[in-house]
């Protein structure tokens, strides 16, 4: 029977006086690192407060 391990990483939004959002280059970098280590992305969840997203949680799995 296959068994899996799971890992979740959190990427925070970048905030400034003029704008907020996520740095797509940083997200790509993190996802590529995880892919090279044989992790497969299985879920993304946003964390919100006062109507705005302040972080994204990426959950990965890989076979043991």
Secondary structure, 3 states (H helix, E strand, C coil): CCCEEEEEEEEECEECCCCEECCHHHHHHHHHHHHHCCCEEEEEEEEEECCEEEEEEEEEEEEC
